[in-house]
Amino acid sequence: MDVYREAMRYLESQRVPVEAETEVLEEDVFQEEAVSCFLSPFQAESIDFPETPTFHSPEEMLERKLVVLKGILESEEVYLRELEALLMPMKALWASAGTSQPVLSCRQVQTVFYQVPELRDMHQSFYSGLKARLSAHCQTDRSPVEGREMSLTECELMVGDLFLKMVNQIGLYRGFIENYEEAVEVVRKCTQSDPRFRTLAESMMSNNGADKARTKYTFEALLYKPLDRVTKTTLVLHDLLKTTPMEHGDYIALQEALRLSRSFLSGVNESSRCKREVTLSHGMRRQLMRDGFVVDVSDGERSLRHIFLYTDLLLCTRFKHATKGKQDQYRFCWYLPLAGLKLCWVADQERSSDAQLRLDAIRTKMYLLRQQLEQQAKGSRGMILAARSRKKLEQMELMLLIHSPVYRLELHSPSGKSHALLLSSLYELEEWRRAIHKLTKDNLLTLTSACVKLRMTQQPPLQSTNAVEDKDSLCGTLSVAIHSACGLQQPTSVYVCVEVDGYEFYDKQAQTHSSVHSLNPHWDQELSFQVDKAQNLRVLCVSQSDRQDDTVLGKTNLKLESKSLNKRWRRETLQLGQVELTLSLKYSPHPLDLPSPAAQQQRVFCVPIETVAQQQGVLVPHVVRCCVEEVERRGMGEIGIYRISGNTREINMLKAAFNSSLREAVTRLRSAEVNAVSGVLKLYIRELPEPLLPTELFQSLARTLDIQDIDSRLVSMLSLLQSCPDANRHTFLYLLRHLQRVSERQDINKMSLMNLATVFGPSLLRPPVAGLGHDGPALDISQEVVLQVQVVFSYLQCKNLPEYQISLPHDTEPEDETTHM
């Protein structure tokens, strides 16, 4: 450019007419861009930053860098205090929203504080990390090794990973920025209409650190702070890069952070003027609502694609990485107009054994590469090896990203065109489905060329591309116990889907079985995950119907922090839309083992009940609970329930399902003939290796029948019951309560307590095998049956049976119980 300007000046001096330099814009897509740089508050992208450091010696540059970092730390501290001041009234406003005279409605509170807690957490993590690094560096400087000077390499202060981690999370600001105008509008209206809120909004206070002075803000002024902060990110990174020598270990990370920051602000520049719009050649404007990477299924082949959702169409493209010195490009694949577009989603069919083996092999390779990365030493040789390992890890993750998704989103247009997209996460699928559903044709070349500028997603979601290690992330076993839900508008069958992030060496998603139709479903089901670098837990509540597609009732994202989780259960109450879900979490950190092939669910039939209960983390096995709940839902009025046998083939199919997949079994149970359901329960109890009432109690229980006084007899029988193992005792009591409820409808179902005792007695109590040293007289089979029936009948007659527990207690400290809105 200097040669060009010199030539221009020379031609002008010789009075030769020249034309001013103009910029050619590709197909007029961004013909207003030059103006937007001046209209937008985010102007950092329009500044022409020099890319090379300006200080002379590396030592001088590093001294200047230390000064810049201390200034950043002080600025972060002030910003965190401002965010804390902004969040101060949030808890009280939430509490008020549930009263008869709220200051703000729930929706208004959500709007005003949208993404603010997440921004606070992000900057708190960055601040803590930077402060720790600076403190450690200052201590090293004060105590050098005696007798020699420290080299430049030995005293390097490495902070590039912290800035790269923060910039990788800067997308949180997008939601805040898009919501900002609405939040300010709510604050202004409520300030004018409600004197209580006016008092609060005009006197927000923030502490000023060590001097204990306090600064007074208005609510609106504090809301502007994040907007002001994000615009300075690029400037800060540029200053830091100027003071970092090119051979310094931070230089590449800071350079990448600056690139990502500029890219983000470039996108914000566009959205601040007209959201995310593209101008077509004939003047029509189109707004980009969402974009991201998905797997496109065509003719049985899976391909990674970048899709863009505009206001009136869905565009599928193939991303082509740019060669050096050129811009990224997108190639057009297909598009579907949104008008009349029909959506449906299903969980894909189970993987074939070959496909599962391929995924297991990929995960094993990823695990080994991850181990190599952690072991490779620093230094030039180590950095080269680490770069190669990281590249291979990215390739493995891409393969997993393409071959592992199981959720299929099918798109059908009125013209007959159909496409299917696959996603790994039900959470993300629901976000796509809702975004498309909310929206009710043209220059596709222009749209495709606009993708590079308008895109909000830069690259596929690969864990290995984020080189930042977060000490608060989880590595070990995360257990999630799903208890119950409330807030449903009508009785329905519901299941809960749980997803975790981090490296996908192990399964990152699990689901509960579907509940019976209820307004207040209960599961008490424990899900366990092996996690590596997990930071987020996504929870979805999904209703299931035989007549239509599954519907996501609500979803939420829970931040995982190792410092707040431990081996004790911690109870949480989550708000998923209108549904309130109660669950418990516990976390056990430990080194992870090499991933093994996907294990099949352990069998439940013909297995001791204590073993099954321990595997499932319950006191009453799921097969017993699910069958009982289904009988109580639609079998209480069935004549001869439990006496009339169900279809043998259907019973065996349900048994096989319970032995392989609880979720599949419960789904089949919902549509099975009710006598087949009762038959499965009887079969499970009959095939237990040891009966619910242990064999060693047979003679003692038989002797209690000789006690003439009924009350004394029941006291003795209940005392013997207390000696049973926990799983046996609670399952037996659970079954007794169920059978008592069945007999209450005996005028319809014809099943009295005696009839039920006759059916279940021989399975619940069995005599000892002859010749094994058991005391007591030998009985013939007819006498045994009479004793079995009489014992169970006596228990059924008891009006004050002890309380049973379905699941193991998830003990928590009172202060540990929290509610996430």
LOTORRO-767597 format. One line per field, with one value per residue (C-alpha): x negated, y, z negated. Coordinates in Angstrom, 1 decimal, padded with zeros to 4 digits. Each point is the difference from the previous one (the first is absolute). Layout:
x: c(X ...)
y: c(Y ...)
z: c(Z ...)
end
This chain:
x: c(000.0 -003.0 -001.1 003.5 000.3 -003.5 001.1 003.2 -001.9 -002.4 002.8 001.8 -003.3 -000.2 003.6 001.2 003.7 000.5 003.1 000.5 -000.4 003.3 000.9 001.9 002.8 001.0 003.5 001.1 000.7 -001.6 000.5 000.9 -002.9 -002.2 002.7 000.7 -003.5 000.9 003.5 -000.9 -001.2 -002.3 -002.7 -003.1 000.2 -000.4 -003.3 -003.1 -002.1 -003.7 -000.9 -003.6 -001.4 -001.3 -002.5 -003.6 -001.3 001.9 -000.8 001.6 003.0 000.5 -000.2 002.6 002.1 000.0 001.2 002.8 001.0 000.2 002.2 002.3 000.2 001.0 002.6 001.4 000.4 002.0 002.1 000.8 001.1 002.4 001.4 000.5 001.8 002.3 000.8 000.5 003.8 000.6 000.8 002.5 001.7 000.3 001.6 002.4 001.0 001.8 002.1 003.4 -001.7 -003.2 -002.4 -000.9 001.6 -002.0 -000.4 -001.2 -002.5 -001.3 -000.2 -001.8 -002.7 -000.4 -003.5 -001.3 -000.8 -001.8 -002.1 -000.8 -001.2 -002.0 -001.9 -000.4 -001.7 -002.3 -000.7 -000.9 -002.3 -001.8 -000.4 -001.6 -002.4 -001.1 -000.5 -002.1 -002.1 -000.6 -001.1 -002.5 -001.4 -000.6 -001.9 -002.3 -002.4 -003.1 -003.2 001.4 002.5 003.2 000.3 002.9 001.5 -000.2 001.9 002.7 003.4 002.5 003.6 001.0 002.1 002.1 000.8 000.7 002.4 001.8 000.3 001.3 002.9 000.5 003.1 001.9 000.0 002.0 003.1 -000.5 -000.4 003.0 002.1 -001.5 002.6 002.9 -001.6 -000.4 003.6 001.2 -002.1 001.2 003.7 -000.1 -002.0 002.9 002.9 -001.2 -001.5 -001.5 -002.0 -000.8 -001.6 -002.1 -001.0 -001.2 -002.3 -002.0 -003.3 -003.4 -002.9 -003.3 -002.4 -002.4 001.0 003.5 001.5 003.2 001.1 003.6 001.4 003.3 001.3 -000.2 -003.6 -001.0 001.8 -002.2 -003.3 -000.1 000.7 -002.9 -002.2 000.2 -000.9 -003.4 -001.0 -001.6 -001.9 -001.3 -001.2 -001.7 -001.9 -001.0 -001.2 -002.1 -001.9 -000.6 -003.1 000.8 -002.1 001.8 002.3 003.0 -000.2 001.9 002.8 000.4 000.0 002.8 001.9 -000.3 001.3 003.0 000.7 -000.1 002.2 002.6 000.1 000.3 003.1 001.3 -000.5 002.3 002.7 -000.1 001.1 002.6 -000.4 -001.5 001.2 -001.2 001.0 000.7 -000.7 003.6 000.2 001.7 -001.3 -000.4 -000.9 -002.2 001.6 -002.3 -002.8 -002.0 -001.6 002.2 -000.2 001.9 001.3 000.2 000.3 -001.1 -003.2 -000.8 -001.7 -000.9 001.8 000.4 003.6 001.4 003.5 001.3 003.4 001.5 -002.2 -002.4 -003.3 -002.4 -003.6 -003.4 -002.8 -003.2 -003.1 -001.9 -003.5 -002.6 000.8 003.6 003.4 002.0 002.7 003.3 001.4 003.7 001.6 003.8 002.7 003.6 002.5 001.4 003.6 001.9 -003.1 000.9 -002.3 -000.2 -002.8 -000.7 -002.8 -001.8 000.0 -002.5 -003.5 -001.1 -002.7 -002.6 000.9 -000.3 -003.4 -001.2 001.1 -001.7 -003.2 000.2 000.6 -002.9 -002.4 001.3 -000.7 -003.6 -000.7 001.4 -002.4 -002.9 000.8 -000.1 -003.3 -001.9 -002.5 -000.5 -002.7 -000.3 000.0 002.9 002.0 -000.3 001.1 002.9 001.1 000.0 001.9 002.6 000.5 000.6 002.4 002.0 000.3 001.2 002.6 001.2 000.5 001.9 002.0 001.1 000.7 001.4 003.1 003.3 002.6 001.6 001.8 002.1 001.0 002.8 001.0 003.3 -001.8 -001.0 -003.6 -001.2 -003.3 -001.1 -002.5 -001.7 -001.1 -001.8 001.9 003.8 -000.6 -001.4 002.6 002.8 -001.7 -000.1 003.6 001.3 -002.0 001.4 003.5 000.1 -000.5 003.1 -006.7 -002.8 -003.6 -001.7 -003.5 000.2 001.3 -002.8 -002.7 001.4 -000.4 -003.6 000.9 003.2 -000.8 000.2 -001.6 -003.7 -000.8 001.4 000.4 -003.2 -001.4 -003.6 000.1 000.4 -003.5 001.0 -000.1 002.5 -000.8 003.7 001.1 000.9 -002.1 001.3 003.5 003.1 003.2 003.4 003.0 003.3 002.7 003.3 001.6 003.0 001.7 001.4 003.2 001.6 -000.8 -002.6 -002.8 -003.3 -003.7 -003.1 -003.1 -003.3 -003.1 -003.5 -002.8 -003.7 -002.0 002.2 -002.1 003.1 003.7 001.1 003.7 002.5 003.8 002.4 002.8 003.3 002.4 003.6 002.6 -000.1 000.0 -002.9 -002.3 -002.5 -003.1 -002.6 -002.4 -003.7 -002.1 -003.8 -002.5 -003.8 -001.0 -003.2 -000.2 003.8 001.3 003.7 003.0 003.0 003.3 003.2 003.5 001.8 003.6 000.7 003.2 001.1 001.9 -002.6 -003.7 -001.8 000.2 -002.7 001.8 -003.0 -003.7 -002.8 -003.8 -001.7 -003.6 -002.1 -002.7 -002.3 -000.3 003.8 000.4 -001.4 000.8 003.0 003.3 001.0 003.7 001.0 003.3 -000.1 002.6 000.5 002.6 003.2 -001.4 -001.8 -002.4 -001.7 -003.3 -003.2 -003.6 -003.2 -003.5 -003.0 -003.2 -002.5 -002.2 002.0 -000.6 -000.4 003.5 001.4 002.5 003.6 001.3 003.4 002.5 -000.4 002.8 002.7 002.0 -001.4 -002.5 000.1 002.1 -002.7 -002.3 002.5 000.9 -003.7 -000.6 002.9 -000.6 003.5 001.7 002.9 -001.1 001.3 001.7 002.2 000.8 000.7 002.3 001.9 000.4 001.4 002.4 001.3 000.3 002.2 000.5 001.8 003.4 -001.1 001.9 -002.4 -003.1 -003.0 002.2 000.5 -003.2 -001.3 -001.3 -003.2 -001.7 000.6 -001.2 -003.2 -000.6 000.4 -002.3 -002.7 000.5 -000.5 -003.2 -001.4 001.4 002.2 001.1 001.1 001.7 002.0 001.0 001.3 001.7 002.2 001.6 000.0 003.2 000.5 000.0 -003.4 -001.2 001.2 -001.5 -003.4 000.2 001.0 -002.8 -002.7 001.0 000.3 -003.5 -001.8 -002.8 000.9 003.6 000.9 000.7 -003.3 000.2 -001.5 003.1 002.4 000.2 000.1 002.9 001.8 -000.2 001.5 003.2 000.6 000.4 003.7 000.1 -000.1 -001.7 -002.8 -000.4 -000.5 -002.5 -002.1 000.3 -001.0 -003.0 -001.2 000.4 -002.4 -002.8 000.3 -002.6 001.0 000.8 002.2 001.8 000.8 001.0 002.3 001.7 000.3 001.7 002.3 001.3 000.7 001.9 002.1 000.9 001.0 002.3 001.7 001.5 001.0 003.7 -001.2 -003.2 001.2 -003.4 000.3 -002.9 000.2 000.1 -003.2 -001.7 000.8 -001.7 -003.1 -000.5 -002.0 -002.3 -000.6 -000.8 -001.6 -000.8 -003.5 -001.4 000.1 -003.2 -001.8 000.2 003.1 001.9 003.7 002.2 000.2 003.1 001.7 000.5 003.7 -001.0 -002.8 002.4 002.5 -002.8 -001.2 003.4 000.9 -003.3 000.6 003.7 -000.9 -002.4 002.6 002.5 -002.3 001.4 -003.2 -002.8 -003.4 -000.9 -002.0 -002.7 -000.3 -003.6 -003.1 000.0 -001.9 -001.1 -000.9 -001.0 002.8 -002.2 -000.8 003.5 000.3 002.5 -001.0 002.6)
y: c(000.0 002.4 -000.5 000.6 003.3 001.1 -000.7 002.0 003.0 -000.1 -000.1 002.9 002.0 -000.5 001.1 -003.4 -000.6 -003.1 -001.6 -000.5 -003.5 -001.9 -003.2 -002.6 -001.6 -003.6 000.1 003.0 -002.2 002.5 003.3 001.8 -001.4 003.1 002.1 -002.6 000.4 003.5 -000.7 -003.1 000.4 -002.9 001.7 -001.9 -002.0 003.3 000.9 -001.0 -001.6 -000.7 -003.7 000.4 000.9 003.5 -000.3 -000.7 -002.7 -003.0 001.0 003.5 -001.6 -002.4 002.7 002.0 -003.2 -000.4 003.6 -000.7 -003.2 001.7 002.7 -002.7 -001.7 003.3 000.6 -003.5 000.5 003.2 -001.7 -002.9 002.3 001.7 -003.3 -001.0 003.2 -000.6 -003.5 001.0 000.5 -003.0 -002.5 002.3 000.8 -003.7 -000.5 002.9 -001.4 -002.9 002.2 001.6 003.5 -000.6 002.9 -001.7 -003.0 -003.2 000.8 003.5 -001.2 -002.5 002.7 002.6 -002.5 -002.1 -001.4 002.3 -002.9 -001.9 003.1 000.4 -003.6 000.2 003.2 -001.3 -003.1 002.1 002.5 -002.8 -001.7 003.2 001.1 -003.3 000.1 003.6 -000.8 -003.1 002.0 002.9 -002.5 -001.6 003.4 000.9 -003.3 -000.8 -002.9 001.1 000.3 000.4 002.0 -001.6 -000.2 001.4 -003.4 -000.9 003.1 -000.1 001.0 -002.1 001.4 -000.6 -003.1 002.1 002.6 -002.6 -001.8 003.3 000.9 -003.5 000.8 003.5 -001.3 000.5 003.7 -000.5 -001.0 002.9 002.5 -001.3 000.2 003.4 002.3 -002.1 -000.1 003.8 000.5 -002.2 002.0 003.4 -001.0 -001.5 003.0 002.2 -002.2 -001.5 002.2 -003.1 -000.8 003.7 000.1 -003.1 001.0 003.5 -001.1 -003.0 -000.1 -001.5 -000.4 001.6 -002.6 000.5 003.6 -001.2 003.0 -000.6 001.2 000.7 -001.2 -000.1 -003.3 001.1 001.1 -003.4 -001.7 001.9 -001.2 -003.4 001.8 002.3 -002.8 -002.2 002.8 000.4 -003.7 000.4 003.1 -001.7 -003.0 002.2 001.8 -003.3 -001.4 003.1 -000.6 -003.8 -001.1 -002.2 -002.8 000.1 -003.0 002.3 001.6 -002.6 -000.3 003.8 000.3 -002.6 001.7 003.3 -001.6 -001.5 003.2 002.0 -002.6 000.3 003.8 -000.1 -002.1 002.3 003.0 -001.5 -001.0 003.4 001.7 -002.4 -003.2 -002.4 001.0 -000.5 002.2 -001.9 001.4 001.2 001.7 -002.6 -000.4 -003.3 -000.5 -002.8 -001.5 -002.9 -002.1 -003.0 -003.3 -003.1 -003.4 -000.2 -003.4 -000.6 -003.4 -001.7 002.1 002.4 003.3 002.9 003.1 003.6 001.1 003.5 000.9 003.2 001.6 -001.8 -003.0 -002.6 -000.1 -002.9 000.6 -001.8 001.9 000.3 001.1 002.8 -000.4 002.3 003.7 -000.7 000.2 -003.0 -001.1 -001.9 -002.2 -000.2 -003.5 000.5 002.3 -000.3 002.8 000.3 000.6 -003.2 -001.8 -003.0 -001.2 -003.2 -001.5 -003.5 -001.9 -001.9 -003.8 -001.8 -000.2 -003.2 -001.9 001.0 003.7 -000.3 -001.7 002.9 002.5 -001.9 -000.1 003.8 000.7 -002.2 001.9 003.3 -001.0 -001.1 003.2 002.0 -001.9 000.8 003.7 000.1 -001.8 001.8 002.4 003.6 001.2 000.2 -003.8 -000.4 002.8 -001.7 -003.3 001.6 001.8 -003.3 -001.8 002.8 -000.1 -003.7 000.5 002.6 -002.5 -002.7 002.4 000.9 -003.6 -000.5 003.1 -001.5 -003.6 000.3 002.2 -001.9 002.7 000.5 003.2 -000.6 002.9 -000.3 002.8 000.3 -000.4 -003.6 000.7 -001.6 000.1 -001.6 001.6 -002.0 001.6 -001.5 002.1 000.1 003.4 001.4 -001.7 001.6 003.4 -000.5 -001.3 003.0 002.5 -001.4 -000.4 003.7 001.2 -000.5 001.7 001.5 000.5 -003.1 000.9 003.3 -001.7 -002.6 002.7 001.9 -003.0 000.8 003.5 -000.8 -003.3 -000.2 -003.4 -000.1 -003.7 -003.4 -000.5 -001.9 -000.2 -000.3 003.3 001.7 -000.4 001.6 -002.1 000.9 -001.1 000.3 -002.5 -003.5 -003.1 -003.2 -001.4 002.2 -001.5 001.6 -001.3 001.1 000.1 001.7 002.8 002.3 002.7 -002.0 001.4 -003.4 -003.6 -001.4 -002.5 001.8 -000.9 002.0 000.3 001.0 001.0 001.0 001.7 -000.6 -002.6 -002.8 -003.0 -001.3 000.4 003.6 -000.5 -002.1 -000.1 -001.2 -002.4 001.7 000.5 -001.0 002.6 002.4 003.7 -000.7 -002.7 -001.8 -001.9 -000.3 -001.3 000.5 000.8 -000.2 001.6 -000.4 003.6 001.8 003.8 000.2 003.5 000.0 -002.3 000.3 -001.3 -000.4 -001.1 -001.8 -001.2 -003.2 -000.8 -003.0 002.3 002.7 000.8 000.5 003.6 001.8 001.7 001.9 000.0 001.7 000.1 -000.4 001.1 -002.7 001.1 -002.5 002.2 -000.2 -003.7 -002.9 -003.6 001.1 000.3 003.6 000.6 002.5 001.3 001.1 002.1 -001.5 002.3 -000.6 -003.3 -000.1 -002.9 -001.3 -001.9 -000.7 000.2 -001.5 -000.1 -002.2 001.2 -002.7 -000.8 -001.5 -003.5 -000.9 000.0 -003.5 -001.2 001.2 -002.3 -001.6 000.6 -002.6 -002.6 000.5 -003.3 -003.1 002.3 000.5 003.0 001.6 -000.1 001.7 002.6 000.8 000.3 002.4 002.0 -000.7 -002.1 -001.1 -001.2 001.9 -003.0 -000.3 003.7 000.3 -003.0 001.1 003.5 -001.2 -002.4 002.8 002.3 -002.3 -003.4 000.7 -000.7 -003.0 -003.1 -002.7 002.2 -002.1 -003.1 -000.1 -000.7 002.3 -001.0 -002.1 001.4 003.6 -000.7 -001.5 003.0 002.3 -002.1 000.2 003.8 000.4 -002.0 002.2 003.5 001.5 002.9 -002.4 -002.3 002.8 001.3 -003.4 -000.3 003.0 -001.7 -003.6 -001.9 000.6 -003.7 -000.3 002.8 -001.8 -003.2 001.6 001.1 -003.5 -001.6 002.3 -000.9 -003.7 -000.1 001.7 -002.4 000.8 001.0 003.4 -001.6 -001.9 -003.8 000.0 001.8 -002.7 -002.0 003.1 001.5 -003.3 -000.1 003.5 -001.4 -001.9 003.2 000.4 003.7 001.8 003.1 -002.0 -002.1 003.1 001.6 -003.2 -000.2 003.6 -000.5 -002.9 002.2 002.6 -002.7 -000.2 001.8 003.6 -000.7 -003.1 001.9 003.1 -001.8 -002.3 002.9 001.9 -003.1 -000.5 003.6 -000.4 -003.3 001.7 002.7 -002.6 -001.7 003.2 -000.3 -003.7 000.9 000.6 -002.1 -002.9 -000.3 -000.2 -000.1 -003.8 -000.3 002.2 -001.9 -003.3 001.4 001.5 -002.2 -002.8 002.5 002.4 -002.7 -003.4 -002.9 -001.1 -002.8 -003.4 -001.3 003.3 -000.1 002.2 -000.7 -000.7 -002.8 -001.0 001.2 -001.3 002.4 000.7 001.0 002.2 001.9 000.5 001.5 002.2 001.4 000.5 001.9 002.4 000.3 001.0 002.7 001.3 000.3 002.3 003.6 001.6 -001.3 001.7 002.7 -001.0 001.9 -000.3 001.3 000.4 003.2 002.8 001.8 003.7 002.7 002.5 002.8 -002.0 000.1 002.6 001.1 001.0 002.1)
z: c(000.0 -000.6 003.6 001.2 -001.9 001.2 003.6 -000.6 -001.4 003.0 002.6 -001.8 000.0 003.7 000.3 001.3 -000.9 -002.2 -001.4 -003.8 -001.3 -000.3 -001.7 002.0 -002.1 001.0 001.6 -002.0 -003.0 -002.4 001.8 -003.3 -001.9 000.1 -001.5 -002.8 -001.4 -001.0 -001.1 -002.1 -003.6 000.6 002.1 -001.0 003.3 002.0 -001.5 001.9 -002.7 000.7 -000.4 -001.1 -003.4 -000.3 -003.0 000.8 -002.4 -001.3 -003.5 000.4 001.7 -002.8 -002.6 001.9 000.3 -003.8 -000.4 002.5 -001.8 -003.3 001.5 001.5 -003.4 -001.7 002.7 -000.4 -003.7 000.5 002.7 -002.3 -002.8 002.5 001.1 -003.6 -000.7 003.0 -001.2 -003.6 000.2 002.3 -002.8 -001.7 003.3 000.7 -003.4 000.5 003.5 -001.7 -002.3 000.6 000.4 001.9 000.8 003.3 001.6 000.5 003.7 -000.8 -002.5 002.5 002.7 -002.2 -001.3 003.2 000.3 -002.8 -002.5 002.8 000.8 -003.6 -000.3 003.1 -001.1 -003.5 001.3 002.2 -002.8 -002.5 002.5 001.0 -003.6 -000.9 002.9 -000.8 -003.7 000.8 002.5 -002.4 -002.8 002.5 000.9 -003.6 -000.7 002.9 -000.2 -001.9 002.0 003.5 002.1 001.2 003.8 001.9 000.5 -003.7 -001.1 002.7 -001.2 002.0 000.1 003.7 -000.9 -002.5 002.7 002.6 -002.4 -000.7 003.7 000.7 -002.3 001.2 001.9 -003.3 000.8 003.1 -001.9 -002.4 002.9 001.9 -003.2 -001.1 001.5 -001.4 -003.4 -000.1 001.1 -002.9 -002.4 001.3 000.0 -003.5 -001.3 001.1 -001.1 -003.3 -002.8 -001.7 003.1 000.5 -003.4 000.8 003.5 -000.9 -002.9 000.9 -002.0 000.7 -002.4 001.1 -001.3 -002.8 -000.8 -000.8 001.8 002.0 003.4 000.8 003.4 001.7 001.2 003.6 -000.4 -001.4 002.9 002.4 -001.6 001.8 003.3 -000.6 -001.2 003.0 002.4 -001.8 000.3 003.4 -001.1 -003.1 001.9 002.6 -002.8 -001.5 003.3 000.7 -003.2 000.6 002.0 002.9 -001.4 -003.3 -000.8 -000.4 003.4 002.1 -002.6 -000.3 003.8 000.2 -002.8 001.9 003.2 -001.7 -001.8 003.2 001.7 -002.8 000.1 003.7 -000.3 -002.8 002.3 002.5 -002.5 -001.8 003.2 001.4 -002.0 002.4 003.5 003.5 002.9 003.2 003.4 000.5 -003.3 -002.1 -003.6 -001.8 -003.6 -001.4 -003.2 -000.8 001.5 -001.0 000.9 000.4 001.8 003.3 001.1 003.7 001.7 -003.2 -000.2 -002.9 000.7 -002.3 001.2 -001.1 000.1 -000.1 -001.1 001.6 -000.6 003.0 000.9 -001.3 001.9 -000.1 001.0 000.1 -001.7 001.9 -002.0 001.7 001.3 -001.4 000.7 001.2 -001.6 -001.2 002.4 -000.1 002.8 000.5 -000.8 -000.2 -001.5 -001.2 -000.2 -003.5 001.3 -000.7 -001.2 -002.3 -002.7 -002.0 -002.0 -001.1 -001.7 002.7 000.1 -002.2 001.5 001.6 -001.7 002.7 -000.5 -003.8 000.3 002.3 -002.6 -002.8 002.0 000.6 -003.7 -001.0 002.4 -001.3 -003.5 000.8 001.9 -002.9 -002.3 002.3 000.0 -003.8 -000.1 002.7 -001.5 000.8 002.4 003.8 000.5 -002.5 001.7 003.4 -001.3 -001.9 003.1 002.0 -002.8 -000.2 003.7 -000.1 -002.9 002.0 002.8 -002.3 -001.5 003.4 000.8 -003.2 000.7 003.3 -001.0 -003.6 000.4 -000.7 000.0 003.4 001.0 003.1 002.3 002.5 002.3 001.9 003.3 -001.0 -000.8 -003.2 -001.9 -003.3 -002.4 -002.8 -003.4 -003.0 -002.5 -000.6 -001.6 003.2 002.2 -002.1 000.5 003.7 000.1 -001.9 002.0 003.3 -001.4 -001.1 003.6 002.2 011.9 002.2 000.3 -001.6 001.3 -001.9 -003.1 000.1 000.5 -003.0 -002.3 -000.8 -001.3 -001.7 -001.7 -003.7 -000.3 001.0 -000.2 -001.0 -003.7 -000.7 -003.5 001.3 001.8 -003.4 -001.4 -003.3 -003.1 -002.6 -003.5 -001.0 002.7 -001.1 000.6 -001.6 -000.7 000.0 -001.4 000.7 -001.9 001.6 -002.6 001.0 001.9 -000.4 001.9 002.9 001.5 000.5 -000.8 002.4 000.3 -000.5 000.2 -000.8 002.2 -001.5 002.0 -001.1 002.1 000.0 001.9 001.5 -001.1 -001.7 000.5 -000.7 000.0 -002.0 -000.5 -002.6 000.8 000.8 -003.0 -000.2 001.0 -002.9 -001.0 -002.4 001.6 -002.2 001.2 -002.8 002.7 -000.2 003.1 000.0 002.3 000.4 000.8 001.1 000.0 -000.5 -000.8 000.9 -000.7 002.3 -001.2 002.1 -001.0 002.9 000.2 001.9 001.8 002.1 002.5 000.7 -000.2 -003.3 -001.2 -002.0 -002.9 -001.3 -000.1 -002.0 -000.2 -003.4 -000.5 -001.6 -002.5 -001.7 -003.1 -000.6 000.6 -002.0 -001.0 -002.0 001.9 000.6 000.8 002.7 001.1 003.7 001.9 003.5 001.5 -002.0 -001.4 -003.3 -000.2 -003.1 000.2 -001.9 001.0 -001.3 001.4 -000.6 001.6 001.2 002.9 002.9 001.4 003.6 001.6 000.3 002.6 -000.7 -002.8 000.3 -002.8 -002.7 -000.3 -002.6 000.3 -001.9 -001.9 -003.8 -000.8 -002.1 003.0 002.3 -002.6 -000.5 003.8 000.4 -003.2 -001.4 -002.6 002.2 003.5 003.0 001.5 -003.2 -000.1 003.7 000.1 -003.1 001.3 003.3 -001.7 -002.2 003.0 002.1 -001.7 -003.3 001.6 002.0 -001.1 -001.3 000.1 -001.1 000.1 003.8 001.9 002.8 003.4 -000.6 003.1 -001.0 -003.6 001.3 002.3 -002.9 -002.1 002.7 000.3 -003.8 000.2 002.8 -000.2 -002.8 002.3 002.8 -002.5 -001.6 003.5 000.9 -003.4 000.8 002.9 -001.2 -001.0 -003.7 -000.9 001.7 -002.3 -003.1 001.4 000.2 -003.6 -001.1 002.1 -001.4 -003.6 000.8 001.7 -002.9 -001.1 -003.6 -000.8 -001.4 -003.4 -000.5 -000.3 -003.5 -001.3 001.3 -003.2 -002.3 002.1 -000.1 -003.8 -000.2 001.5 -003.2 -001.9 -000.5 -000.8 003.4 -001.3 -001.8 003.1 002.2 -002.4 000.1 003.9 000.4 -002.4 002.2 003.1 -001.5 000.2 003.8 002.2 000.9 003.6 -000.9 -002.8 002.0 003.1 -002.0 -001.8 003.3 001.6 -003.1 000.2 003.8 -000.6 -002.7 002.4 002.6 -002.5 -000.8 003.5 -000.5 000.8 003.6 000.5 -002.3 -001.6 -003.8 -002.4 -000.2 003.8 000.2 -002.8 001.9 003.2 -001.6 -003.2 001.7 001.7 -002.9 -002.6 000.7 -002.3 -000.6 002.1 -001.8 -001.4 -000.4 -003.8 -000.5 -003.1 -000.2 001.2 003.6 001.8 003.2 002.8 -000.8 -003.6 001.4 002.3 -002.9 -002.2 002.9 000.7 -003.7 -000.7 002.9 -000.8 -003.6 001.2 002.4 -002.9 -001.9 000.0 -001.3 002.1 -000.4 002.6 002.9 002.0 003.7 000.4 -002.1 -001.9 001.7 -003.2 000.4 -002.4 -000.5 001.4 003.1 001.3 002.7 002.6 003.5 001.8)
end
